[in-house]
Amino acid sequence: MNNVEKLMSKFPSLEYRFENKMPDKQKGLYVDNVVYLNPRQSSNELASTVAEEIGHHLTSFGDIVAQDNNEKRKQEQKARDIGATLIVGPEDFIECYYERFTYMWESAEFLGITTEALKEAVKTYSKMYPDGLTYKNYRIIFRANGTVGVFEWFE
């Protein structure tokens, strides 16, 4: 099961529709428990799109397509943040640590997402956990330069 299928299976109450008439610039749209997806994107892009639209399902209300006020922009950012945490979890950073990846693109490819999605996830986690995140027996540090440090401790 790929990333997109995993995400979709976590939210079975949503309907997912590929919409051929969607403009190229628009990757996805959430309306009334239906996630409309542009089929003209890579599977790695699609994973990010599905995650963000699920974020809208979880956080947004009303029509926020026109980003013409602060409340709508806040809702959009919140949905993106939720999407980022849905697509990259703490265990993903740990897996990349064990793979000994040096570059973001290596980690993104391994996780089946875009490099931009991984960078967005690191940025989101750094806002959420400015002092780092403790997960199981790991400490994950999100640095200002966009890099991640994973430290394991033994009991």
Sequence and secondary structure as in RCSB ss.txt:
>XXXX:A:sequence
MNNVEKLMSKFPSLEYRFENKMPDKQKGLYVDNVVYLNPRQSSNELASTVAEEIGHHLTSFGDIVAQDNNEKRKQ
EQKARDIGATLIVGPEDFIECYYERFTYMWESAEFLGITTEALKEAVKTYSKMYPDGLTYKNYRIIFRANGTVGV
FEWFE
>XXXX:A:secstr
  HHHHHHHH TTSEEEE TTS TT  EEEETTEEEE SSS HHHHHHHHHHHHHHHHH  S  SS  SHHHHHH
HHHHHHHHHHHHS HHHHHHHHHHT  SHHHHHHHHTS HHHHHHHHHHHHHH TT EEETTEEEEE TTS EEE
EE   
